[in-house]
């Protein structure tokens, strides 16, 4: 009878331990899911900020290399002007 009682206690212990392990695994997976959703939202926000910065930089680049701005900058800062026709040399392409 004592062996049967020990065997029953062992089964109960193993059952409770199994349920505990399964519950802990479920809680851990839920926490991982929540953590990953938060990380995903943070990365999406970062992506949006990066795209906005990229678009801003593209606009700034377009403004900086615009022919009108470069011509104005050349004239004001470097005292350059458009070449006169006699200053233009056309080179023939060698074939």
N, CA, C and O atoms as a DFTB+ gen file, in Angstrom:
380 C
 N C O
     1  1       0.812      -1.189       0.000
     2  2       0.000       0.000       0.000
     3  2       0.864       1.265       0.000
     4  3       0.530       2.251      -0.657
     5  1       1.961       1.229       0.731
     6  2       2.851       2.380       0.783
     7  2       3.473       2.633      -0.575
     8  3       3.680       3.785      -0.956
     9  1       3.777       1.569      -1.315
    10  2       4.357       1.716      -2.656
    11  2       3.334       2.326      -3.602
    12  3       3.688       3.133      -4.462
    13  1       2.070       1.949      -3.450
    14  2       1.018       2.502      -4.301
    15  2       0.822       3.982      -3.997
    16  3       0.584       4.780      -4.904
    17  1       0.924       4.352      -2.708
    18  2       0.779       5.751      -2.321
    19  2       1.941       6.588      -2.877
    20  3       1.737       7.694      -3.378
    21  1       3.187       6.030      -2.779
    22  2       4.348       6.729      -3.339
    23  2       4.208       6.875      -4.844
    24  3       4.534       7.923      -5.402
    25  1       3.725       5.833      -5.500
    26  2       3.539       5.854      -6.944
    27  2       2.489       6.909      -7.323
    28  3       2.654       7.623      -8.312
    29  1       1.411       7.005      -6.532
    30  2       0.372       8.010      -6.788
    31  2       0.895       9.421      -6.574
    32  3       0.572      10.333      -7.336
    33  1       1.713       9.600      -5.525
    34  2       2.309      10.910      -5.261
    35  2       3.276      11.308      -6.375
    36  3       3.331      12.472      -6.773
    37  1       4.036      10.334      -6.872
    38  2       4.969      10.601      -7.960
    39  2       4.210      11.023      -9.220
    40  3       4.606      11.967      -9.903
    41  1       3.122      10.318      -9.519
    42  2       2.307      10.680     -10.691
    43  2       1.727      12.082     -10.535
    44  3       1.730      12.872     -11.478
    45  1       1.229      12.382      -9.339
    46  2       0.672      13.716      -9.089
    47  2       1.762      14.785      -9.252
    48  3       1.535      15.829      -9.864
    49  1       2.940      14.509      -8.698
    50  2       4.044      15.449      -8.830
    51  2       4.422      15.655     -10.291
    52  3       4.607      16.788     -10.732
    53  1       4.536      14.569     -11.035
    54  2       4.887      14.679     -12.451
    55  2       3.802      15.419     -13.234
    56  3       4.110      16.204     -14.131
    57  1       2.547      15.173     -12.902
    58  2       1.446      15.875     -13.576
    59  2       1.514      17.375     -13.301
    60  3       1.415      18.191     -14.217
    61  1       1.687      17.728     -12.015
    62  2       1.770      19.150     -11.650
    63  2       3.010      19.779     -12.282
    64  3       2.948      20.905     -12.775
    65  1       4.128      19.067     -12.273
    66  2       5.355      19.600     -12.892
    67  2       5.151      19.795     -14.393
    68  3       5.596      20.796     -14.953
    69  1       4.481      18.846     -15.045
    70  2       4.217      18.972     -16.485
    71  2       3.321      20.165     -16.783
    72  3       3.591      20.929     -17.710
    73  1       2.265      20.327     -16.009
    74  2       1.359      21.476     -16.194
    75  2       2.114      22.782     -15.951
    76  3       1.928      23.755     -16.682
    77  1       2.962      22.801     -14.928
    78  2       3.753      24.004     -14.626
    79  2       4.686      24.343     -15.783
    80  3       4.792      25.505     -16.176
    81  1       5.353      23.350     -16.322
    82  2       6.274      23.581     -17.446
    83  2       5.513      24.083     -18.663
    84  3       5.962      25.014     -19.332
    85  1       4.371      23.482     -18.958
    86  2       3.571      23.913     -20.103
    87  2       3.086      25.346     -19.901
    88  3       3.112      26.146     -20.836
    89  1       2.642      25.678     -18.681
    90  2       2.180      27.044     -18.385
    91  2       3.314      28.048     -18.517
    92  3       3.135      29.121     -19.094
    93  1       4.482      27.701     -17.984
    94  2       5.632      28.604     -18.104
    95  2       6.035      28.803     -19.556
    96  3       6.389      29.912     -19.956
    97  1       5.984      27.740     -20.345
    98  2       6.303      27.861     -21.762
    99  2       5.299      28.780     -22.456
   100  3       5.681      29.616     -23.275
   101  1       4.014      28.624     -22.129
   102  2       2.994      29.481     -22.723
   103  2       3.222      30.945     -22.352
   104  3       3.142      31.820     -23.214
   105  1       3.502      31.214     -21.088
   106  2       3.761      32.592     -20.640
   107  2       4.998      33.143     -21.338
   108  3       4.995      34.291     -21.783
   109  1       6.053      32.342     -21.438
   110  2       7.279      32.797     -22.097
   111  2       7.017      33.147     -23.559
   112  3       7.489      34.174     -24.048
   113  1       6.255      32.286     -24.267
   114  2       5.974      32.579     -25.682
   115  2       5.136      33.837     -25.827
   116  3       5.341      34.603     -26.768
   117  1       4.201      34.069     -24.923
   118  2       3.398      35.298     -24.987
   119  2       4.275      36.529     -24.756
   120  3       4.139      37.536     -25.452
   121  1       5.169      36.440     -23.778
   122  2       6.068      37.566     -23.514
   123  2       6.983      37.836     -24.701
   124  3       7.241      38.992     -25.036
   125  1       7.468      36.788     -25.332
   126  2       8.297      36.959     -26.527
   127  2       7.495      37.608     -27.653
   128  3       7.999      38.478     -28.364
   129  1       6.255      37.181     -27.806
   130  2       5.379      37.747     -28.826
   131  2       5.176      39.244     -28.595
   132  3       5.274      40.040     -29.528
   133  1       4.894      39.619     -27.358
   134  2       4.695      41.034     -27.023
   135  2       5.978      41.819     -27.258
   136  3       5.950      42.914     -27.820
   137  1       7.112      41.252     -26.822
   138  2       8.395      41.938     -27.009
   139  2       8.692      42.150     -28.494
   140  3       9.166      43.214     -28.892
   141  1       8.413      41.137     -29.302
   142  2       8.683      41.249     -30.739
   143  2       7.738      42.242     -31.414
   144  3       8.146      42.946     -32.338
   145  1       6.492      42.310     -30.971
   146  2       5.563      43.298     -31.529
   147  2       6.019      44.721     -31.205
   148  3       5.944      45.611     -32.052
   149  1       6.486      44.924     -29.994
   150  2       6.990      46.251     -29.604
   151  2       8.225      46.594     -30.433
   152  3       8.349      47.716     -30.925
   153  1       9.127      45.645     -30.588
   154  2      10.338      45.870     -31.392
   155  2       9.988      46.149     -32.851
   156  3      10.598      47.008     -33.489
   157  1       9.011      45.426     -33.371
   158  2       8.576      45.629     -34.756
   159  2       7.998      47.029     -34.938
   160  3       8.283      47.694     -35.934
   161  1       7.188      47.475     -33.984
   162  2       6.616      48.824     -34.067
   163  2       7.717      49.877     -34.004
   164  3       7.669      50.876     -34.722
   165  1       8.707      49.652     -33.143
   166  2       9.820      50.606     -33.030
   167  2      10.611      50.665     -34.334
   168  3      11.010      51.741     -34.780
   169  1      10.834      49.504     -34.940
   170  2      11.592      49.473     -36.197
   171  2      10.804      50.100     -37.346
   172  3      11.390      50.751     -38.211
   173  1       9.487      49.913     -37.365
   174  2       8.669      50.559     -38.399
   175  2       8.716      52.079     -38.251
   176  3       8.782      52.801     -39.246
   177  1       8.683      52.560     -37.017
   178  2       8.794      54.000     -36.772
   179  2      10.147      54.506     -37.249
   180  3      10.235      55.560     -37.879
   181  1      11.196      53.756     -36.949
   182  2      12.544      54.139     -37.375
   183  2      12.647      54.155     -38.902
   184  3      13.294      55.028     -39.481
   185  1      11.998      53.176     -39.548
   186  2      12.000      53.120     -41.005
   187  2      11.319      54.363     -41.588
   188  3      11.819      54.956     -42.543
   189  1      10.184      54.753     -41.015
   190  2       9.479      55.938     -41.496
   191  2      10.341      57.191     -41.323
   192  3      10.416      58.032     -42.219
   193  1      10.988      57.302     -40.166
   194  2      11.861      58.457     -39.932
   195  2      13.016      58.473     -40.932
   196  3      13.389      59.533     -41.434
   197  1      13.572      57.319     -41.216
   198  2      14.685      57.226     -42.164
   199  2      14.228      57.579     -43.577
   200  3      14.947      58.257     -44.311
   201  1      13.040      57.123     -43.959
   202  2      12.516      57.472     -45.285
   203  2      12.275      58.973     -45.414
   204  3      12.566      59.567     -46.452
   205  1      11.741      59.583     -44.356
   206  2      11.536      61.032     -44.389
   207  2      12.868      61.773     -44.505
   208  3      12.988      62.732     -45.267
   209  1      13.852      61.328     -43.753
   210  2      15.179      61.948     -43.818
   211  2      15.786      61.768     -45.209
   212  3      16.398      62.691     -45.746
   213  1      15.617      60.585     -45.790
   214  2      16.125      60.316     -47.130
   215  2      15.474      61.250     -48.150
   216  3      16.163      61.812     -49.001
   217  1      14.161      61.420     -48.071
   218  2      13.470      62.331     -48.991
   219  2      13.926      63.767     -48.801
   220  3      14.089      64.506     -49.772
   221  1      14.132      64.163     -47.547
   222  2      14.612      65.522     -47.276
   223  2      15.998      65.724     -47.887
   224  3      16.281      66.770     -48.470
   225  1      16.860      64.712     -47.749
   226  2      18.207      64.822     -48.304
   227  2      18.197      64.823     -49.829
   228  3      19.009      65.510     -50.448
   229  1      17.297      64.071     -50.439
   230  2      17.178      64.094     -51.904
   231  2      16.762      65.478     -52.391
   232  3      17.291      65.978     -53.384
   233  1      15.815      66.093     -51.689
   234  2      15.406      67.447     -52.066
   235  2      16.553      68.443     -51.904
   236  3      16.769      69.307     -52.754
   237  1      17.275      68.306     -50.811
   238  2      18.405      69.213     -50.592
   239  2      19.470      69.005     -51.674
   240  3      20.039      69.975     -52.176
   241  1      19.739      67.762     -52.032
   242  2      20.717      67.462     -53.086
   243  2      20.277      68.087     -54.406
   244  3      21.081      68.706     -55.104
   245  1      19.002      67.924     -54.744
   246  2      18.489      68.493     -55.988
   247  2      18.641      70.012     -55.990
   248  3      18.966      70.608     -57.017
   249  1      18.406      70.630     -54.847
   250  2      18.555      72.092     -54.756
   251  2      20.023      72.482     -54.905
   252  3      20.340      73.462     -55.579
   253  1      20.919      71.721     -54.280
   254  2      22.338      72.081     -54.318
   255  2      22.953      71.928     -55.701
   256  3      23.854      72.690     -56.052
   257  1      22.498      70.975     -56.488
   258  2      23.104      70.757     -57.796
   259  2      22.283      71.350     -58.936
   260  3      22.552      71.080     -60.107
   261  1      21.288      72.154     -58.596
   262  2      20.482      72.744     -59.670
   263  2      21.343      73.707     -60.490
   264  3      22.132      74.470     -59.932
   265  1      21.189      73.668     -61.807
   266  2      22.001      74.538     -62.672
   267  2      21.833      76.020     -62.333
   268  3      22.804      76.776     -62.388
   269  1      20.639      76.437     -61.990
   270  2      20.407      77.850     -61.668
   271  2      21.232      78.255     -60.444
   272  3      21.875      79.305     -60.448
   273  1      21.213      77.433     -59.410
   274  2      21.965      77.746     -58.199
   275  2      23.462      77.734     -58.482
   276  3      24.189      78.612     -58.015
   277  1      23.933      76.738     -59.251
   278  2      25.363      76.656     -59.551
   279  2      25.832      77.856     -60.375
   280  3      26.927      78.377     -60.163
   281  1      24.997      78.284     -61.309
   282  2      25.365      79.455     -62.113
   283  2      25.430      80.699     -61.231
   284  3      26.346      81.511     -61.363
   285  1      24.457      80.845     -60.334
   286  2      24.441      81.992     -59.433
   287  2      25.647      81.944     -58.493
   288  3      26.305      82.960     -58.274
   289  1      25.932      80.776     -57.945
   290  2      27.068      80.616     -57.044
   291  2      28.380      80.908     -57.764
   292  3      29.255      81.578     -57.214
   293  1      28.522      80.410     -58.992
   294  2      29.737      80.667     -59.762
   295  2      29.934      82.154     -60.029
   296  3      31.053      82.663     -59.978
   297  1      28.838      82.839     -60.313
   298  2      28.957      84.269     -60.593
   299  2      29.249      85.081     -59.349
   300  3      30.099      85.970     -59.377
   301  1      28.563      84.792     -58.263
   302  2      28.721      85.599     -57.051
   303  2      30.000      85.265     -56.288
   304  3      30.740      86.166     -55.894
   305  1      30.258      83.995     -56.081
   306  2      31.371      83.604     -55.221
   307  2      32.697      83.519     -55.964
   308  3      33.745      83.857     -55.413
   309  1      32.654      83.069     -57.211
   310  2      33.903      82.835     -57.942
   311  2      34.101      83.781     -59.122
   312  3      35.062      83.643     -59.879
   313  1      33.206      84.725     -59.275
   314  2      33.302      85.741     -60.325
   315  2      33.411      85.092     -61.717
   316  3      34.222      85.502     -62.547
   317  1      32.582      84.083     -61.942
   318  2      32.550      83.400     -63.229
   319  2      31.356      83.902     -64.036
   320  3      30.371      84.389     -63.482
   321  1      31.469      83.773     -65.349
   322  2      30.344      84.128     -66.223
   323  2      30.309      83.116     -67.361
   324  3      31.235      82.323     -67.532
   325  1      29.244      83.154     -68.124
   326  2      29.131      82.242     -69.273
   327  2      30.242      82.578     -70.274
   328  3      30.565      83.750     -70.469
   329  1      30.816      81.573     -70.898
   330  2      31.894      81.851     -71.859
   331  2      31.353      82.539     -73.116
   332  3      30.233      82.278     -73.555
   333  1      32.161      83.403     -73.667
   334  2      31.797      84.044     -74.930
   335  2      32.026      83.023     -76.041
   336  3      32.794      82.079     -75.855
   337  1      31.383      83.191     -77.182
   338  2      31.519      82.203     -78.266
   339  2      32.967      81.949     -78.674
   340  3      33.313      80.819     -79.017
   341  1      33.808      82.959     -78.645
   342  2      35.203      82.745     -79.057
   343  2      36.005      81.986     -77.997
   344  3      37.107      81.514     -78.276
   345  1      35.463      81.867     -76.790
   346  2      36.151      81.112     -75.742
   347  2      35.808      79.616     -75.766
   348  3      36.465      78.818     -75.098
   349  1      34.798      79.247     -76.521
   350  2      34.358      77.849     -76.557
   351  2      35.184      77.092     -77.585
   352  3      35.298      77.519     -78.734
   353  1      35.755      75.978     -77.176
   354  2      36.532      75.121     -78.060
   355  2      35.793      73.789     -78.163
   356  3      35.525      73.141     -77.152
   357  1      35.470      73.388     -79.376
   358  2      34.781      72.120     -79.605
   359  2      35.831      71.106     -80.035
   360  3      36.568      71.327     -80.995
   361  1      35.888      70.018     -79.329
   362  2      36.840      68.963     -79.653
   363  2      36.145      67.877     -80.430
   364  3      35.007      67.503     -80.145
   365  1      36.872      67.372     -81.438
   366  2      36.318      66.273     -82.216
   367  2      36.671      64.967     -81.530
   368  3      37.751      64.807     -80.961
   369  1      35.739      64.049     -81.602
   370  2      35.948      62.752     -80.974
   371  2      36.801      61.882     -81.877
   372  3      36.515      61.764     -83.068
   373  1      37.841      61.272     -81.336
   374  2      38.694      60.348     -82.109
   375  2      37.971      59.013     -82.238
   376  3      37.363      58.512     -81.292
   377  1      38.060      58.453     -83.454
   378  2      37.382      57.169     -83.654
   379  2      38.351      56.064     -83.812
   380  3      37.951      54.913     -83.989
